[in-house]
């Protein structure tokens, strides 16, 4: 049994057809089929069921797959460990960022990291802070920039990048109580975002149930809507500066603050590429 046999098996199961697996592996289709038949002969059981609609694993194939994936991961891990000792970082790293944090220095960080480690493949995805933290825990992303209202999930380490108060945009006053917002149409960040979580928690603590008329993931959009008289927007103070709008912004009483956190799995199975990017991000924060 050779590693390429296991590689071909995993690829065919994941792609669903031998043709697609061959294209992914950049080898000829007959070669993939021949190697899989050899593996089945060695194990003495058919591993795949071939139909006109594609290929699916048999019971024996399902039993072999976890071991095949583990063997391939072990080989990749061994190579990465040696590369790391030689100072060569390679592999993949997945980054998550809430859309409302587009003004952070993340582009500069990723550009510097790419120049320092050209062999690393970087991917970026957006989502609400709540969704991204869940993906971090699940191992789907390695590093997250997110707005956080309360404590991070178990197993997640964080470093605060900035913390700022929320303000009520569109009011000609220095401060406003949460109970004074009850009769106004409010504009808030979408559920699952850090600022929204902080505002909802503060309202629940004060026994206030505000009427939210507009929800959006982009704080600049809400600031512009408020500037046009469509309601009062509850936003981080920095959103007003970023929007460049000349509008009133009242402090919330009691004060409500939202944090932007750099988050990563504490003690998780981060590869060398992820560890290198986490170290670079922590050094900048």
ZIJO-V692970 format. One record per pair of residues at least 24 apart in sequence whose C-alpha atoms are under 10 Angstrom apart, sorted by the first residue. I is the first residue (numbers start at 1). J is the second residue. If there is no record, write none. Layout:
I:J  I:J
This chain:
1:35  1:38  1:39  1:40  1:42  1:43  2:35  2:39  3:68  3:71  3:72  3:75  4:32  4:35  4:36  4:39  4:72  5:32  5:34  5:35  5:36  5:37  5:38  5:39  5:40  5:68  6:35  6:36  6:39  6:64  6:65  6:67  6:68  6:69  6:70  6:71  6:72  7:32  7:36  7:68  7:69  7:71  7:72  8:32  8:33  8:35  8:36  8:39  8:68  9:33  9:35  9:36  9:39  9:47  9:48  9:57  9:61  9:64  9:65  9:68  9:69  10:57  10:61  10:64  10:65  10:66  10:68  10:69  10:72  12:36  12:48  12:54  12:55  12:56  12:57  13:47  13:48  13:54  13:55  13:56  13:57  13:61  13:62  13:65  14:55  14:56  15:54  15:55  15:56  16:50  16:53  16:54  16:55  16:56  16:57  17:50  17:51  17:52  17:53  17:54  17:55  17:56  18:50  18:54  18:55  19:54  77:271  77:272  80:271  80:272  80:273  81:271  81:272  83:272  84:271  84:272  84:273  84:276  88:116  88:117  88:118  88:119  88:120  88:272  88:273  89:116  89:117  89:118  89:119  89:120  89:271  89:272  89:273  89:274  89:275  89:276  90:117  90:118  90:119  90:120  90:121  90:271  90:272  90:273  90:274  90:276  91:117  91:119  91:120  91:121  91:122  91:271  91:272  91:273  91:274  92:119  92:120  92:121  92:122  92:123  92:142  92:271  92:272  92:273  92:274  93:120  93:121  93:122  93:123  93:124  93:140  93:141  93:142  93:143  93:270  93:271  93:272  93:273  93:274  93:275  93:276  93:277  93:278  94:121  94:122  94:123  94:124  94:125  94:136  94:139  94:140  94:141  94:142  94:143  94:144  94:273  94:274  94:277  95:122  95:123  95:124  95:125  95:126  95:132  95:136  95:140  95:141  95:142  95:143  95:144  95:145  95:264  95:274  95:277  96:123  96:124  96:125  96:126  96:127  96:128  96:129  96:131  96:132  96:133  96:135  96:136  96:140  96:141  96:142  96:143  96:144  96:145  96:146  96:263  97:124  97:125  97:126  97:127  97:128  97:129  97:132  97:133  97:143  97:144  97:145  97:146  97:147  97:262  98:125  98:126  98:127  98:128  98:129  98:130  98:131  98:132  98:144  98:145  98:146  98:147  98:193  98:194  98:217  98:218  98:260  99:125  99:126  99:127  99:128  99:129  99:145  99:146  99:193  99:217  99:218  99:219  100:126  100:127  100:128  100:129  100:146  100:147  100:189  100:193  100:194  100:195  100:216  100:217  100:218  100:219  100:220  100:239  101:126  101:145  101:146  101:147  101:218  101:219  101:239  101:260  102:126  102:145  102:218  103:239  103:242  104:145  104:161  104:260  105:281  105:284  105:285  106:145  106:281  109:277  109:280  109:281  109:284  110:277  110:280  110:281  112:280  113:273  113:276  113:277  113:280  113:281  114:277  117:273  117:276  117:277  119:273  120:272  120:273  120:274  120:277  121:273  122:273  122:274  122:277  127:192  127:193  127:217  128:189  128:190  128:191  128:192  128:193  128:194  128:217  129:191  129:192  129:193  129:194  129:195  129:197  129:260  129:261  130:191  130:192  130:193  130:194  130:197  131:192  131:193  132:192  132:193  132:263  133:263  133:264  133:265  136:263  136:264  136:265  137:264  137:265  137:266  137:268  138:265  139:264  139:265  139:268  139:269  139:270  141:264  141:265  141:270  141:274  142:263  142:264  142:265  142:268  142:269  142:270  142:271  142:273  142:274  142:275  142:277  142:278  143:262  143:263  143:264  143:265  143:270  143:274  143:275  143:277  143:278  143:281  144:261  144:262  144:263  144:264  144:265  144:278  145:260  145:261  145:262  145:263  145:264  146:193  146:194  146:259  146:260  146:261  146:262  146:263  147:192  147:193  147:194  147:195  147:196  147:197  147:198  147:258  147:259  147:260  147:261  147:262  148:192  148:193  148:194  148:195  148:196  148:197  148:198  148:257  148:258  148:259  148:260  148:261  148:262  148:263  149:192  149:193  149:194  149:195  149:196  149:197  149:198  149:199  149:200  149:201  149:202  149:256  149:257  149:258  149:259  149:260  149:261  150:194  150:197  150:198  150:201  150:258  150:259  152:261  152:263  153:265  154:265  154:266  155:264  155:265  155:266  155:267  155:268  156:263  156:264  156:265  156:266  156:267  156:268  157:261  157:262  157:263  157:264  157:265  157:266  157:267  158:260  158:261  158:262  158:263  158:264  158:265  158:266  158:282  159:259  159:260  159:261  159:262  159:263  159:264  159:281  159:282  159:285  160:259  160:260  160:261  160:262  160:263  160:282  160:285  161:259  161:260  161:261  161:262  161:282  161:284  161:285  162:258  162:259  162:260  162:261  162:262  162:285  163:236  163:257  163:258  163:259  163:260  163:261  164:195  164:235  164:236  164:237  164:238  164:256  164:257  164:258  164:259  164:260  165:195  165:198  165:235  165:236  165:237  165:238  165:251  165:252  165:255  165:256  165:257  165:258  165:259  166:195  166:196  166:198  166:199  166:233  166:234  166:235  166:236  166:237  166:238  166:239  166:249  166:250  166:251  166:252  166:253  166:255  166:256  166:257  166:258  167:232  167:233  167:234  167:235  167:236  167:237  167:238  167:239  167:240  167:248  167:249  167:250  167:251  167:252  167:253  167:255  167:256  167:257  168:223  168:226  168:231  168:232  168:233  168:234  168:235  168:236  168:237  168:248  168:249  168:250  168:251  168:252  169:222  169:223  169:224  169:225  169:226  169:227  169:231  169:232  169:233  169:234  169:235  169:236  169:237  169:239  169:240  169:247  169:248  169:249  169:250  169:251  170:223  170:224  170:225  170:226  170:227  170:228  170:229  170:230  170:231  170:232  170:233  170:234  170:246  170:247  170:248  170:249  170:250  171:226  171:227  171:231  171:232  171:233  171:247  171:248  171:249  171:250  171:251  172:247  172:248  172:249  172:250  173:248  173:249  173:250  173:251  174:248  174:249  174:250  174:251  174:252  175:249  175:250  175:251  175:252  175:253  175:254  175:255  176:249  176:250  176:251  176:252  176:253  176:254  176:255  177:250  177:251  177:252  177:253  177:254  177:255  178:202  178:203  178:206  178:207  178:208  178:209  178:210  178:252  178:253  178:254  178:255  178:256  179:203  179:206  179:207  179:208  179:209  179:210  179:253  180:208  180:210  180:252  180:253  181:208  181:209  181:210  181:211  181:232  181:234  181:252  182:208  182:209  182:210  182:211  182:212  183:210  183:211  184:210  184:211  184:212  184:213  184:231  184:232  185:210  185:211  185:212  185:213  185:214  185:230  185:231  185:232  185:233  186:210  186:211  186:212  186:213  186:214  186:215  186:222  186:226  186:230  186:231  186:232  186:233  186:234  187:211  187:212  187:213  187:214  187:215  187:216  187:219  187:221  187:222  187:223  187:225  187:226  187:230  187:231  187:232  187:233  187:234  187:235  188:212  188:213  188:214  188:215  188:216  188:217  188:218  188:219  188:222  188:223  188:232  188:233  188:234  188:235  189:214  189:215  189:216  189:217  189:218  189:219  189:221  189:222  189:233  189:234  189:235  189:236  190:214  190:215  190:216  190:217  190:218  190:219  191:215  191:216  191:217  192:217  193:217  193:258  194:236  194:257  194:258  194:259  194:260  194:261  195:219  195:234  195:235  195:236  195:256  195:257  195:258  195:259  195:260  196:234  196:235  196:236  196:258  197:258  198:256  198:257  198:258  198:259  199:234  199:235  199:252  199:255  199:256  199:257  199:258  200:256  201:256  202:253  202:254  202:255  202:256  202:257  203:254  203:256  206:254  219:243  220:244  220:245  223:247  261:285
